[in-house]
Amino acid sequence: MSFLQPTIGDRRVSKTLLVNGTIVNEDRIYAADVLIDGERIAKIEPGLSASSGENVIDVSGCHVLPGLIDDQVHFREPGLMHKATIATESLAAVCGGVTSYMEMPNTSPPTTTVEALAEKRDRALGRSHANFAFYLGATNENLDEIKRVALGEACGIKVFMGASTGNMLVDDPATLERIFAEATLPVATHCEDSPTIWQNEAQFKQRYGDDVPMACHPQIRSAEACYKSSSLAVELAKGFGTRLHVLHLTTERELNLFEPGPIEGKHITAEVCVHHLWFDESSYGALGARIKCNPAIKRHEDREALLAAVRDDRLDVIATDHAPHTLEEKQQTYFSAPAGLPLVQHSLQMLLEHHRNGRLTLEQIVRKAAHNPARLFGVKDRGFLREGYYGDIAVVDLERPERVTTENVRYKCGWSPLEGVELGASVVMTLVNGMVVVRNGEVLAEPGGRQLEFSE
């Protein structure tokens, strides 16, 4: 990729023209140029000519994708900023081609009121490199907040139907029913059955004491615990007509709860995360607590079933559940080491590796990680390369390998479970709201992410 004119990393450049790229968008791959005027895409067609004042960028040999929308991240702010911040993790996201994110409520304090949502938005303005939205967290006591939150104040209602995050566990049956009956925004669920997990923990603690091997994690956070909870969520959604999105599926059995086919018309959808498509139980030996996450990474057979379900449209969205912790925290024993791993910087490259191996097409990757999150949540004017839409764009070189190292990781926690892995493709440039934010690893613009807008 060469640059015919230097990119100017501020907002004085009103027009940018990407020439000689290969577009991947709406189930098509074709050659075309992209003209961006201000924040939005003005034209997409072959043979566009440059005019005076345009910043012309030659992306020959590269594919031009809509920027990814990650519908599940934990950026740890407020309260847990020794692990991550909105500023650091949003930059890592943009370096990986993720131009918009939806952030989870289990911060400190948790985001369980409309006022807490407003505070998070204020924190993101002027500090987030990517566009942003936030979930309102459900508890056993905040039904009034769930009923009063308006579209745009939150992207959805996050319900932890499992003991993943302390006092945000919603385990009262009557409260669950009322949330599913009365929520006006999409309900996104973390599905694991707590009593099953607690019983498993007691059995393994009796056998090993506090030093339970990390490889036992998928047996403690078992397939049974996942299915019992996700089947309950689907049952409730069917009973109340709830718009339900089940997050981070991990098991072959759970897939039977969801229908294959396009996302349009579905009121029950499901997500898979990149690490559950990448690792399996054999990975615990080398990585241990670095890949401890909830729900757990499970069998090879589960991973293969998840990939097949992406292909047959049973799984609708691919995300990361990006959840950083410090290495010091991760080096503790089983019950003390926190669950979660940092992923947002390399998620697109991980998916492109599946493309290199013939397991996913470029069209499927774009559909699941850009188009469908926009469709599911009703994100306005993003997630597609369309004239009139915001210029959120990831430019990737499928023939430019990149090795993940401690030195090139952008996360505040300073590590990645992929360190030492060579990924076959690279994200060479990312634009957010029409601005070139990152090019070849160099940051060229100040944080300019905007709050996501949603349509009914």
KESESE-32334 format. One line per field, with one value per residue (C-alpha): residue number from 0; z, y, x. Coordinates in steps of 0.05 Angstrom, whole numbers, plus 5000, padded with zeros to 4 digits. Layout:
% KESESE-32334
pos = (NUM; ...)
Z = (Z; ...)
Y = (Y; ...)
X = (X; ...)
% end
This chain:
% KESESE-32334
pos = (0; 1; 2; 3; 4; 5; 6; 7; 8; 9; 10; 11; 12; 13; 14; 15; 16; 17; 18; 19; 20; 21; 22; 23; 24; 25; 26; 27; 28; 29; 30; 31; 32; 33; 34; 35; 36; 37; 38; 39; 40; 41; 42; 43; 44; 45; 46; 47; 48; 49; 50; 51; 52; 53; 54; 55; 56; 57; 58; 59; 60; 61; 62; 63; 64; 65; 66; 67; 68; 69; 70; 71; 72; 73; 74; 75; 76; 77; 78; 79; 80; 81; 82; 83; 84; 85; 86; 87; 88; 89; 90; 91; 92; 93; 94; 95; 96; 97; 98; 99; 100; 101; 102; 103; 104; 105; 106; 107; 108; 109; 110; 111; 112; 113; 114; 115; 116; 117; 118; 119; 120; 121; 122; 123; 124; 125; 126; 127; 128; 129; 130; 131; 132; 133; 134; 135; 136; 137; 138; 139; 140; 141; 142; 143; 144; 145; 146; 147; 148; 149; 150; 151; 152; 153; 154; 155; 156; 157; 158; 159; 160; 161; 162; 163; 164; 165; 166; 167; 168; 169; 170; 171; 172; 173; 174; 175; 176; 177; 178; 179; 180; 181; 182; 183; 184; 185; 186; 187; 188; 189; 190; 191; 192; 193; 194; 195; 196; 197; 198; 199; 200; 201; 202; 203; 204; 205; 206; 207; 208; 209; 210; 211; 212; 213; 214; 215; 216; 217; 218; 219; 220; 221; 222; 223; 224; 225; 226; 227; 228; 229; 230; 231; 232; 233; 234; 235; 236; 237; 238; 239; 240; 241; 242; 243; 244; 245; 246; 247; 248; 249; 250; 251; 252; 253; 254; 255; 256; 257; 258; 259; 260; 261; 262; 263; 264; 265; 266; 267; 268; 269; 270; 271; 272; 273; 274; 275; 276; 277; 278; 279; 280; 281; 282; 283; 284; 285; 286; 287; 288; 289; 290; 291; 292; 293; 294; 295; 296; 297; 298; 299; 300; 301; 302; 303; 304; 305; 306; 307; 308; 309; 310; 311; 312; 313; 314; 315; 316; 317; 318; 319; 320; 321; 322; 323; 324; 325; 326; 327; 328; 329; 330; 331; 332; 333; 334; 335; 336; 337; 338; 339; 340; 341; 342; 343; 344; 345; 346; 347; 348; 349; 350; 351; 352; 353; 354; 355; 356; 357; 358; 359; 360; 361; 362; 363; 364; 365; 366; 367; 368; 369; 370; 371; 372; 373; 374; 375; 376; 377; 378; 379; 380; 381; 382; 383; 384; 385; 386; 387; 388; 389; 390; 391; 392; 393; 394; 395; 396; 397; 398; 399; 400; 401; 402; 403; 404; 405; 406; 407; 408; 409; 410; 411; 412; 413; 414; 415; 416; 417; 418; 419; 420; 421; 422; 423; 424; 425; 426; 427; 428; 429; 430; 431; 432; 433; 434; 435; 436; 437; 438; 439; 440; 441; 442; 443; 444; 445; 446; 447; 448; 449; 450; 451; 452; 453; 454; 455)
Z = (5000; 4980; 4995; 4939; 4987; 5061; 5109; 5153; 5223; 5241; 5217; 5166; 5110; 5089; 5036; 5033; 4973; 4979; 4910; 4880; 4939; 4940; 4975; 5020; 5036; 5036; 5010; 4952; 4937; 4882; 4861; 4876; 4904; 4966; 4972; 5042; 5050; 5122; 5168; 5116; 5054; 4992; 4936; 4925; 4853; 4808; 4775; 4821; 4805; 4855; 4860; 4893; 4969; 4973; 5013; 4964; 4993; 4947; 4979; 4923; 4944; 5004; 5023; 5048; 5101; 5143; 5212; 5261; 5315; 5378; 5418; 5481; 5514; 5584; 5586; 5663; 5673; 5724; 5784; 5753; 5714; 5735; 5685; 5628; 5610; 5556; 5524; 5522; 5501; 5449; 5416; 5417; 5385; 5329; 5317; 5303; 5257; 5310; 5301; 5349; 5414; 5465; 5535; 5594; 5661; 5711; 5729; 5799; 5814; 5766; 5711; 5738; 5735; 5681; 5718; 5715; 5640; 5632; 5671; 5626; 5564; 5593; 5606; 5534; 5500; 5478; 5503; 5462; 5395; 5373; 5374; 5436; 5471; 5540; 5569; 5630; 5679; 5711; 5784; 5829; 5852; 5793; 5751; 5754; 5720; 5666; 5653; 5649; 5606; 5537; 5470; 5460; 5534; 5531; 5474; 5514; 5582; 5606; 5650; 5685; 5692; 5724; 5782; 5737; 5768; 5841; 5860; 5789; 5788; 5773; 5804; 5829; 5783; 5791; 5775; 5713; 5688; 5698; 5662; 5603; 5603; 5612; 5580; 5521; 5497; 5474; 5532; 5527; 5574; 5604; 5613; 5665; 5721; 5788; 5831; 5781; 5782; 5858; 5863; 5814; 5851; 5916; 5885; 5854; 5917; 5957; 5909; 5898; 5953; 5930; 5876; 5825; 5756; 5706; 5657; 5702; 5687; 5631; 5678; 5733; 5686; 5651; 5588; 5633; 5670; 5604; 5574; 5636; 5637; 5562; 5553; 5609; 5574; 5508; 5543; 5577; 5512; 5475; 5530; 5535; 5463; 5488; 5440; 5467; 5449; 5483; 5490; 5482; 5468; 5481; 5471; 5416; 5455; 5463; 5388; 5383; 5418; 5359; 5288; 5227; 5175; 5165; 5224; 5194; 5229; 5287; 5357; 5390; 5368; 5391; 5394; 5393; 5414; 5377; 5432; 5432; 5357; 5368; 5431; 5459; 5523; 5497; 5504; 5580; 5586; 5555; 5574; 5639; 5672; 5612; 5577; 5639; 5621; 5636; 5603; 5595; 5532; 5523; 5478; 5408; 5386; 5414; 5377; 5311; 5323; 5337; 5272; 5234; 5267; 5243; 5173; 5174; 5207; 5272; 5306; 5285; 5315; 5328; 5385; 5434; 5507; 5514; 5589; 5610; 5677; 5699; 5693; 5768; 5778; 5728; 5762; 5823; 5839; 5807; 5853; 5858; 5785; 5751; 5688; 5623; 5570; 5525; 5452; 5417; 5382; 5345; 5336; 5262; 5248; 5284; 5240; 5178; 5199; 5195; 5125; 5107; 5131; 5089; 5148; 5141; 5080; 5081; 5069; 5131; 5174; 5153; 5161; 5232; 5259; 5225; 5190; 5240; 5303; 5268; 5246; 5314; 5356; 5303; 5299; 5254; 5193; 5213; 5201; 5125; 5068; 5040; 5012; 5066; 5122; 5170; 5144; 5193; 5153; 5164; 5110; 5114; 5077; 5072; 5052; 5106; 5167; 5236; 5298; 5364; 5415; 5483; 5449; 5399; 5446; 5459; 5520; 5586; 5618; 5571; 5548; 5500; 5499; 5427; 5442; 5397; 5345; 5274; 5243; 5167; 5155; 5182; 5194; 5159; 5168; 5206; 5195; 5246; 5226; 5162; 5196; 5188; 5261; 5255; 5196; 5199; 5274; 5278; 5313; 5270; 5304; 5372; 5401; 5359; 5375; 5377; 5416; 5375; 5353; 5347; 5307; 5330)
Y = (5000; 5067; 5138; 5188; 5246; 5249; 5238; 5298; 5274; 5329; 5353; 5404; 5351; 5351; 5297; 5231; 5185; 5112; 5085; 5017; 4977; 4915; 4926; 4873; 4893; 4865; 4796; 4825; 4831; 4880; 4934; 5006; 5071; 5104; 5180; 5207; 5278; 5302; 5247; 5208; 5166; 5207; 5157; 5084; 5068; 5050; 5102; 5162; 5219; 5263; 5337; 5392; 5387; 5313; 5267; 5210; 5143; 5085; 5020; 4974; 4901; 4914; 4898; 4954; 4932; 4968; 4980; 4926; 4937; 4898; 4887; 4862; 4894; 4910; 4973; 4975; 5048; 5073; 5039; 4987; 5032; 4996; 4943; 4986; 5053; 5077; 5114; 5056; 5001; 5042; 5056; 4982; 4970; 5020; 4990; 4925; 4953; 4957; 5026; 5020; 4983; 4969; 4968; 4925; 4950; 4911; 4969; 4998; 5025; 4983; 5018; 5003; 5071; 5122; 5171; 5121; 5114; 5189; 5190; 5137; 5175; 5237; 5197; 5173; 5240; 5267; 5205; 5147; 5135; 5091; 5103; 5080; 5057; 5027; 4974; 4985; 4929; 4891; 4873; 4841; 4912; 4960; 4944; 5017; 5038; 4985; 5011; 5084; 5079; 5108; 5086; 5119; 5124; 5050; 5000; 4944; 4913; 4866; 4809; 4765; 4699; 4669; 4684; 4718; 4786; 4788; 4832; 4839; 4767; 4766; 4701; 4719; 4683; 4736; 4792; 4755; 4747; 4822; 4842; 4798; 4823; 4898; 4914; 4960; 4952; 4887; 4841; 4812; 4754; 4720; 4649; 4602; 4568; 4588; 4529; 4481; 4519; 4523; 4448; 4435; 4483; 4446; 4379; 4403; 4440; 4377; 4341; 4393; 4445; 4516; 4494; 4469; 4460; 4512; 4456; 4439; 4505; 4478; 4423; 4472; 4523; 4464; 4453; 4434; 4500; 4537; 4499; 4503; 4579; 4593; 4548; 4587; 4652; 4628; 4601; 4668; 4706; 4662; 4669; 4745; 4762; 4793; 4817; 4770; 4767; 4710; 4727; 4684; 4615; 4560; 4492; 4449; 4432; 4504; 4515; 4473; 4530; 4577; 4578; 4582; 4635; 4710; 4757; 4796; 4777; 4741; 4764; 4714; 4718; 4691; 4713; 4676; 4706; 4701; 4663; 4608; 4600; 4599; 4561; 4495; 4455; 4433; 4506; 4507; 4469; 4525; 4586; 4568; 4628; 4672; 4639; 4631; 4664; 4657; 4619; 4574; 4553; 4482; 4421; 4418; 4390; 4452; 4498; 4462; 4465; 4539; 4552; 4511; 4551; 4616; 4589; 4567; 4631; 4599; 4646; 4717; 4760; 4752; 4795; 4793; 4799; 4837; 4834; 4853; 4838; 4849; 4791; 4795; 4782; 4725; 4691; 4673; 4604; 4580; 4610; 4677; 4687; 4731; 4709; 4747; 4761; 4819; 4809; 4871; 4890; 4825; 4800; 4818; 4786; 4723; 4720; 4732; 4673; 4630; 4658; 4638; 4568; 4563; 4562; 4629; 4674; 4748; 4761; 4720; 4757; 4825; 4803; 4775; 4828; 4892; 4886; 4843; 4882; 4944; 4907; 4875; 4938; 4987; 5026; 5086; 5096; 5049; 4977; 4981; 5015; 5057; 5126; 5172; 5127; 5147; 5134; 5077; 5034; 4980; 4969; 4901; 4868; 4793; 4780; 4820; 4776; 4804; 4770; 4789; 4810; 4844; 4905; 4915; 4901; 4965; 4943; 4977; 4908; 4898; 4826; 4782; 4708; 4709; 4731; 4693; 4677; 4700; 4723; 4721; 4787; 4857; 4917; 4971; 5030; 5048; 5107; 5131; 5182; 5196; 5209; 5165; 5148; 5094; 5077; 5023; 5025; 5101; 5141; 5202; 5233; 5253; 5214; 5229; 5173; 5192; 5165; 5113; 5131; 5080; 5074; 5043)
X = (5000; 5028; 5004; 4999; 4993; 5010; 4953; 4939; 4921; 4872; 4804; 4829; 4824; 4751; 4757; 4794; 4795; 4815; 4834; 4848; 4819; 4777; 4710; 4680; 4609; 4538; 4559; 4598; 4673; 4690; 4739; 4719; 4744; 4714; 4706; 4695; 4671; 4676; 4651; 4612; 4620; 4602; 4614; 4633; 4648; 4707; 4750; 4738; 4784; 4819; 4804; 4842; 4843; 4829; 4875; 4886; 4908; 4926; 4904; 4926; 4929; 4885; 4813; 4768; 4718; 4666; 4695; 4675; 4623; 4641; 4577; 4612; 4673; 4695; 4738; 4740; 4724; 4705; 4736; 4781; 4827; 4891; 4869; 4844; 4813; 4766; 4824; 4873; 4825; 4789; 4856; 4872; 4805; 4817; 4886; 4850; 4796; 4741; 4710; 4650; 4639; 4585; 4612; 4589; 4562; 4605; 4650; 4659; 4608; 4566; 4526; 4457; 4424; 4409; 4455; 4513; 4502; 4507; 4572; 4602; 4583; 4615; 4679; 4680; 4670; 4737; 4774; 4748; 4782; 4723; 4648; 4613; 4550; 4538; 4493; 4449; 4462; 4404; 4401; 4349; 4330; 4333; 4271; 4249; 4315; 4305; 4235; 4256; 4319; 4308; 4333; 4401; 4416; 4435; 4445; 4412; 4399; 4454; 4429; 4480; 4443; 4504; 4551; 4602; 4603; 4584; 4525; 4499; 4475; 4400; 4375; 4306; 4256; 4202; 4252; 4276; 4206; 4191; 4255; 4238; 4166; 4179; 4247; 4239; 4311; 4345; 4361; 4431; 4446; 4506; 4479; 4509; 4470; 4500; 4477; 4508; 4573; 4575; 4563; 4620; 4666; 4654; 4670; 4735; 4756; 4745; 4791; 4846; 4838; 4851; 4900; 4850; 4884; 4862; 4846; 4787; 4753; 4708; 4685; 4668; 4636; 4605; 4565; 4507; 4511; 4510; 4451; 4408; 4413; 4411; 4350; 4315; 4331; 4303; 4241; 4229; 4239; 4191; 4140; 4143; 4163; 4228; 4282; 4336; 4410; 4448; 4521; 4584; 4556; 4607; 4575; 4549; 4486; 4464; 4464; 4400; 4363; 4373; 4347; 4393; 4381; 4390; 4384; 4327; 4262; 4294; 4275; 4322; 4395; 4461; 4534; 4600; 4667; 4733; 4769; 4716; 4728; 4804; 4823; 4798; 4811; 4879; 4902; 4899; 4964; 5005; 4963; 4929; 4895; 4910; 4851; 4808; 4742; 4668; 4636; 4696; 4733; 4711; 4721; 4750; 4682; 4647; 4694; 4682; 4607; 4610; 4648; 4596; 4541; 4573; 4572; 4499; 4475; 4454; 4503; 4488; 4544; 4619; 4648; 4705; 4681; 4747; 4761; 4832; 4865; 4936; 4985; 4996; 4922; 4923; 4981; 4940; 4911; 4846; 4794; 4832; 4852; 4799; 4763; 4772; 4825; 4844; 4824; 4797; 4862; 4869; 4798; 4794; 4861; 4839; 4777; 4819; 4862; 4799; 4790; 4862; 4847; 4784; 4736; 4702; 4692; 4707; 4633; 4615; 4666; 4639; 4567; 4576; 4624; 4599; 4532; 4494; 4511; 4485; 4422; 4410; 4416; 4390; 4455; 4444; 4488; 4545; 4566; 4562; 4600; 4543; 4539; 4514; 4540; 4596; 4666; 4682; 4731; 4783; 4835; 4868; 4926; 4913; 4985; 5021; 5037; 5043; 5071; 5038; 5090; 5089; 5119; 5063; 5004; 4964; 4924; 4938; 4947; 5007; 4996; 4957; 4941; 4965; 5037; 5085; 5030; 5041; 4976; 4974; 4938; 4946; 4901; 4940; 4893; 4830; 4784; 4733; 4681; 4720; 4787; 4849; 4862; 4915; 4960; 5013; 5010; 5020; 4966; 4949; 4888; 4863; 4805; 4743; 4694; 4621; 4563; 4526; 4455; 4399; 4335; 4270)
% end
